[in-house]
């Protein structure tokens, strides 16, 4: 009788160990699958694309001073809208009344793409023979060339320094501080230098010359990844979810010249 009881206990113990081992194995497989999915997502540049179509827009234009511009710059990363700043006064190299120069673009989505490009770009030489053969490798290189390195003064205006501020509210605020004040320092262990950036000079010039104002152009885009084109060429939203994209453009101009 005792032998039967001992065998029963051993069998029960073996079954318990088997169940625990199977549960641990299933958990590990589940964890491995989840980890693989996350890694696959973050290594695929297409997940950073704006796969949308603009389906409508409405422009609003007015003249504002720095009391309006500066708070907007500090809000862009909190409210996820895009701000573009142009100069026509000559502070930015090559700018004139007939040739507005893009001084800086602030856009969390774009900065996320630049950060991804800075981390994953493999081609550095710039030699056409070294260009990647896979098309999806071209966008990171293009983004890095446009926004993450500089060889000329105009390229330096848009320089994003590998976007060390992305994802951290305090770091993003520090970046705006540097940009507005023309300062330099470390953000997330990365040296950021906006001392030669013309924006702070443009802001100071508006205080000294009352005729200088920022022309604000406000555009609200409704967009979605699911659209259809009618026979008349109109683009209509067909998806259940639509999103809004706000783009605010500030162009420093001398008001007396356009009145």
N, C-alpha and C positions, 0 to 999 in steps of 0.2 A: 504493500500500500504506500509506504514511504517512497519507494522508488518511483511509483507512478506520479506521486505528488511532486517529487523533485523534477521529473521529466516535464511535467506540466508547467512548473515554474520556469524551467529553462526555455521551454517553447515560448511561453508568454514574454519572457525577457528578450528572446531573439526577435519576436514579432515587434516588440516595442522599439528595439534598436533599429530594425529595418524601417519602421515607419518614420522614426526621427531622421535617419539617413536620407530617406526618400524626400522628406519635407525640406531638409537642408539643401539637397540637390536641386529641387524645384525652385527654391528661393534663389539659389545662386544663378540658375539659368535665367530666372526672371530679372534679377539685378543686372546680369550681363547683357541681356537684351535691351533693357532700359538705357544702360550706359552706352551701348553701341548706337542706339537711336539718337541720343544726345550728341555724341561725337560726330555722327554722320550729319546731323543738322548744322552744327557749327563749322564744319569743314566744307560745307556746300555754299559757295558764294551766291547761288541763285536765291537762297533764303533771305538775302539782303537786298534783292531787287525790288523796285516798286512796280509790280506787275499790274498796272492799273491804266485806265484811259480817262483823260479829262472829259467830262460830260457837260460842263457848264462853268461860266465864270462871270464875275461882275466886278468892274473896277471902280474904285473910289479914290479921288486924288485931292490933296490939300497941301498947304505949306505949314510946317511945324518947326519948333525950335528944339534945342537939346533936352529941354524938360520933358519932351515927349519921346525923343529917340532913345535916350539912355535907359529909362525904365523898360522900354520894349526889348532892348538888348538883354537885359537881365531876366526877361520873361520867356525868351524864345525856347530855352531848354526845359522849362517847366510846362509850357503849354504846347510844345511840339509844333511850332510854326517856323517858317523859313524867313530869314531876314537877309536882304541883299543891300549892300551899301555901295553907292557910286559917287565919284567925284568929278566935277567939271571945272574946278577952280585952279588946277595946276599943282596941287599938293601931291597927288598921285602921279607918278611918271607918265607923261604922254596924255594926261587928261586936259580937256578944254571944253568950252561950251558946245562945241560940235562933236566932241569925242568923249562921252562919259566913260570912265574907267571903273571897272568893278574892283572895289577896294577889299571887300571881304564878304563872304557868304557864311551865314550861321544857320545850320540845319542839322538837327540831331540824326536824322536818317542818313544824310550824306556823310556826316562825321563817323557814323557806325561803319559805313562802307569803307571809308578811308582807313579807319583803324584796322579793319579786317585785311585790307590791301597791304598795309604797312607790315602786318605780321606774316602774311602768306606769300608775298611777291617773291619769286625765285630769280627773275631776270634783272640784273643790275647794270649790265654793260651798256645797254642802249644800242647795241649793234643789231641792225635789221636781221642779220643771219642768225642771231640768237633768239629771235622772237619765238614765243611758244607756239606749238602747232595746234594745241587745243584751244578753241575759241573762248572758253570760259576763263582762261588764264589771262586774256587780254584786258579785261575790264580792271582787275586789280592793278595791273601795270599802268594803265592809263590814269586811273585815279591817283596812284602814287606820283606819277609824273606831273599831274596838274596841281595836286593839293599838298603833296608831302615832300617836295624838294624844291630848291630854287637855284637858278643860274642867272637870272636877270631880275631887275627890280620889280617888274610886273609879276613875275612868278612868286617873288617873296611876299607880296601882298596877301596871297591866298594860302600861305604856308600854314599847315596844321600840326606840325611837329609830332606826327604819329598819334595825335589826338589823345594825349595822356589824361585829359580831363573827363573823357566820356564815361558815363555811368555813375559819376559821383557829383552830387549837387554842389558841395563845397569847392571841389576842384573846378567845376564849370564856372562858378561864380568868380573864382580867382583868375581864370582865363579871361573873363570879361573885364575884370579890374585891370589886368595887364594891357589888354587891347585898348581900352578907353584912355588909360593914363600913360600909355607908351612905356611900360615897365618891362622888366625881365626877372625871371626867377625859376625855381624848380616847382613843377607840378607832377605829383606822382613819380618822383625821382627822374623826371625828364626836364631838361632845360628849355624854357620857352622864352623867346626874346622878341618883343614887339616894340622895341625902342625906336626902330626906323619905320614903323608902320605909321602912315599919315593920318589915321583916324583921330588920334588925340589932337593933332594940329588942326584938323578940320573942325573939331568941336570947339577948340579955343578960338579959332577964327570967327566963329559965329558970335562969340561974346564981344569981340573987338569990332566987327563989322555987322551992323544991324541989317544990312541988305542981304547978307548970306543966310539962307534958310535951307532946310531939308524939304525937298518935295517928296511927300509920302504918297505912294501908290499902293493901295490895298486891293488884293485879289483873293477871292474865296473860291476854291475849286471843290466841286463835288466829284468824287471819283470812286471807282470800284473796279474789281477785276472781272466783272461780268457785265458786258455791254453788248448792244446790238446797233447796227447802222441802218437807218431807214432808207427808203428809195430817194428821199430828198437830201440824203447825206448827213442827216442829224444823228448824233450818237445818244442813245437812251440807256438808262440804267435798267438792267433786267434782274440783277441779283437782289436778294433779300436785304443785304446790308450795304449801306453806302457810307462813305467817310468824307470828311471835309479836310481840305488842305489849305492853309492860309499862307500866302506869300506877301510879305510887306517889303517894299522897295523904298529906300531912302536915297535921294540924289541931292548932293549939296550943290546949290545953284545960287547965282546972284539974282535976286528977285527983280531988281530994277531993269535988268536986261530983257525980261520976258513979259513985262507988264505993258 
